[in-house]
Amino acid sequence: MTKYRKKLIDQALLTRLNEIFTATCQKLELGIFLMFNC
């Protein structure tokens, strides 16, 4: 039970980190895109 619960928490953390990472990458790409188009 405890092991299963920890696995769920780890999974949720990974998902959250992945979302943050993706959002950051998109902002960086947008910034670079705007920089080169100005």
Residue pairs with C-beta under 8 A, 6 or more apart in sequence:
none
